[in-house]
Amino acid sequence: MSEKLIEKRTLQAYQCDRFSNVRPLILMNELQSIADRHADVLGRGRTYCLENNVAWVVMYYMVDIIELPTEGEELTFSTWPSCQDALRATRDFEIHGADGRLMVRATSQWILIDMATRRPLPLANHLSPDVVVPYRAYGCAFEKFPDFDTNKTHVMKCRFDDIDVNQHINNAVYAVWATESVGYQYRAQHKLRKININFKKEISPDTPEIRVDVAIDGLTTRHKICVGDTVHAAVICQWDKI
């Protein structure tokens, strides 16, 4: 059986918003970063993918923010593969505060694809089940999000800095597109409580603009990230009033 990867770091001012809370972009990137490092530790990270012409593709991120991390707090991040089946691998996360309290829990679902065919690969050929730590940080189901009627639309741009070293739009940018699309006044009066993302189709880095269809219903906001008529990701956010 594998072990969890555990790392500590202190949240810096530049990683925080006007209220000293962690920015959604930073939170999602920190989860992705520790996941990448653990994949390297397990021998199935970027080097393995390049050598074998394969790639990990995320299908879902489900993040429950019990307490937003704030500037200056020493945080303990942990991650581990929590289960896998023939094609899908689940990776979970926890973030604890300096006194050990649980602040964030999250889960994610991944497939491994052949870069030539873009088709999923059997995990048994690439990933031993012995890496699984059979404990779920956040045991929610990965299910299709319900559709909704749009009540506002927000247009975003693909920036050069949104492209990562894998030549893709960074996964965390989708969280930014969703949380920014509610508008300044809503963001100024609410803090993020949950963010659930279902990634459907990759967006090309040279796409000139992204349309985010939004439905705001009290403390729940729903988002479809689109290019033309194609939905590339669906997002559901839960908020608390500040």
C-alpha positions in Angstrom: 0.0 0.0 0.0 1.2 3.5 -0.8 1.3 6.4 1.7 -0.1 9.9 1.6 2.1 12.8 0.4 2.1 15.5 3.1 3.6 18.9 2.7 3.6 22.2 4.7 3.6 25.7 3.5 2.6 29.2 4.6 0.0 31.2 2.6 1.5 34.4 1.3 -0.2 37.8 0.8 0.1 37.6 -3.0 -1.9 34.4 -2.9 -4.8 36.0 -1.2 -7.7 38.3 -2.2 -8.9 41.6 -0.8 -10.2 39.8 2.3 -6.9 37.9 2.9 -8.6 34.7 1.8 -6.9 32.3 -0.6 -7.7 33.0 -4.2 -9.6 30.2 -6.1 -6.8 30.1 -8.6 -4.2 29.5 -5.9 -6.3 26.9 -4.1 -6.8 24.9 -7.2 -3.2 25.2 -8.3 -1.9 24.1 -4.9 -4.1 20.9 -5.1 -2.8 20.3 -8.7 0.8 20.9 -7.6 0.8 18.4 -4.8 -1.0 15.9 -7.0 1.7 16.3 -9.7 4.5 15.8 -7.1 2.9 12.7 -5.7 2.4 11.3 -9.2 6.2 11.8 -9.7 6.9 10.0 -6.4 4.8 7.1 -7.6 6.7 7.0 -10.8 3.7 8.0 -12.9 4.2 11.7 -13.3 5.3 13.9 -16.1 8.5 12.0 -17.0 6.6 8.7 -17.3 3.9 10.3 -19.4 6.3 11.9 -21.8 8.3 8.7 -22.2 5.1 6.7 -22.9 3.2 9.2 -24.9 0.3 9.2 -22.4 -1.3 11.9 -20.3 -3.4 12.2 -17.1 -6.7 14.0 -17.8 -8.9 15.3 -15.0 -12.6 14.7 -15.3 -13.9 16.2 -12.0 -12.7 18.3 -9.1 -15.0 18.5 -6.1 -13.8 20.9 -3.4 -15.5 21.5 0.0 -14.1 24.6 1.8 -14.9 24.2 5.4 -12.9 27.3 6.3 -11.1 29.5 3.8 -7.3 29.5 4.4 -6.1 33.0 5.2 -2.8 34.9 4.8 0.0 33.9 7.1 -1.4 30.5 8.2 0.9 27.5 8.0 -1.1 24.9 6.1 -0.6 21.1 5.9 -1.5 19.7 2.5 -2.0 15.9 2.0 -3.0 13.8 -1.0 -3.3 10.2 -2.0 -5.0 7.9 -4.6 -8.1 6.8 -2.8 -9.5 4.3 -5.3 -9.4 3.1 -9.0 -11.4 1.0 -11.4 -10.6 -0.2 -14.9 -10.3 3.3 -16.4 -10.8 5.9 -13.6 -8.5 6.9 -10.8 -9.7 8.9 -7.8 -7.3 11.2 -5.9 -8.3 12.9 -2.6 -6.9 15.9 -0.7 -7.1 17.5 2.7 -5.8 20.9 3.9 -5.3 21.3 7.7 -4.6 24.5 9.6 -1.7 25.0 12.0 -3.7 23.6 14.9 -4.7 20.5 13.0 -8.3 21.6 12.1 -9.6 20.4 8.8 -10.1 23.5 6.5 -10.5 22.0 3.0 -11.3 18.5 1.7 -11.5 17.6 -2.0 -11.7 14.7 -4.4 -10.8 14.4 -8.1 -11.3 11.8 -10.9 -8.8 11.1 -13.6 -8.3 9.0 -16.7 -5.0 8.1 -18.5 -5.2 8.7 -22.2 -3.1 7.6 -25.2 -1.9 10.9 -26.7 -1.9 9.5 -30.2 -5.5 8.2 -30.2 -6.8 10.4 -27.3 -8.6 7.3 -25.9 -8.6 6.2 -22.3 -6.1 3.4 -21.3 -6.7 0.5 -18.9 -5.2 1.6 -15.6 -4.0 -1.9 -14.7 -1.4 -1.6 -17.5 0.1 1.6 -16.0 -0.8 2.0 -12.3 -0.6 -0.7 -9.6 -3.6 -0.9 -7.2 -1.1 -1.0 -4.4 -0.8 2.7 -4.5 -4.3 3.2 -3.3 -4.9 4.4 0.3 -8.5 3.3 0.9 -9.7 6.4 2.7 -12.0 9.1 1.2 -11.5 12.7 2.3 -14.7 13.7 0.5 -16.9 10.8 -0.6 -19.2 12.6 -3.0 -20.2 10.9 -6.3 -18.9 11.9 -9.7 -22.2 12.5 -11.5 -23.4 14.6 -14.5 -24.4 18.1 -13.4 -28.0 19.1 -14.1 -28.6 21.6 -16.9 -30.0 25.1 -16.1 -31.5 28.2 -17.7 -29.0 31.0 -18.1 -29.7 34.4 -16.5 -26.5 36.1 -17.4 -23.5 35.7 -19.6 -19.9 36.7 -19.0 -17.1 36.7 -21.7 -13.5 35.8 -20.7 -10.3 35.9 -22.7 -7.7 33.1 -23.0 -4.5 34.8 -21.7 -1.0 33.7 -22.6 -0.4 33.2 -18.9 -3.3 30.8 -18.7 -1.3 28.2 -20.7 0.8 25.7 -18.6 4.0 23.8 -19.4 1.9 21.0 -21.0 0.6 23.6 -23.6 -2.9 23.4 -22.2 -5.2 25.9 -20.5 -4.4 25.3 -16.8 -7.1 23.4 -14.9 -7.3 26.1 -12.2 -8.2 28.7 -14.8 -11.7 27.1 -15.2 -12.3 27.9 -11.5 -11.3 31.6 -12.2 -13.6 31.8 -15.2 -16.5 30.5 -13.1 -16.0 32.5 -9.9 -15.3 35.8 -11.9 -18.5 35.3 -14.0 -20.8 36.1 -11.1 -19.7 39.7 -11.2 -17.8 42.0 -8.8 -20.7 42.9 -6.5 -21.6 39.2 -5.9 -17.9 38.3 -5.2 -17.6 41.3 -2.8 -20.5 40.1 -0.8 -19.8 36.3 -0.8 -17.1 33.9 0.0 -16.6 30.6 -1.8 -17.8 27.5 0.1 -17.7 24.7 -2.5 -16.6 24.4 -6.1 -17.4 21.4 -8.3 -16.0 21.2 -11.8 -16.8 18.7 -14.5 -14.2 19.0 -17.3 -15.7 17.9 -20.6 -13.5 19.0 -23.5 -10.2 20.7 -23.8 -10.0 24.4 -24.8 -7.4 25.4 -27.3 -4.9 28.0 -26.0 -5.5 30.2 -29.1 -9.2 30.4 -28.6 -10.0 34.2 -28.7 -12.8 34.2 -26.2 -14.7 32.1 -23.7 -18.4 32.4 -22.9 -19.5 31.6 -19.4 -23.3 31.0 -19.1 -24.4 31.7 -15.5 -27.4 31.1 -13.3 -27.4 32.8 -9.9 -29.8 31.4 -7.4 -29.1 32.8 -4.0 -26.0 31.1 -2.6 -25.8 28.6 -5.5 -24.3 29.6 -8.9 -24.1 27.4 -11.9 -21.8 27.9 -14.9 -21.3 26.5 -18.4 -17.9 27.3 -19.9 -18.4 27.4 -23.6 -16.8 28.0 -27.0 -19.6 28.5 -29.5 -22.2 25.8 -29.0 -19.7 23.4 -27.2 -19.8 23.2 -23.4 -16.2 22.5 -22.3 -16.8 22.5 -18.6 -19.7 22.7 -16.1 -19.3 24.2 -12.7 -21.4 24.5 -9.6 -20.4 26.9 -6.8 -21.8 27.2 -3.3 -21.2 30.5 -1.4 -21.6 32.0 2.0 -22.5 35.6 2.7 -19.7 37.7 4.1 
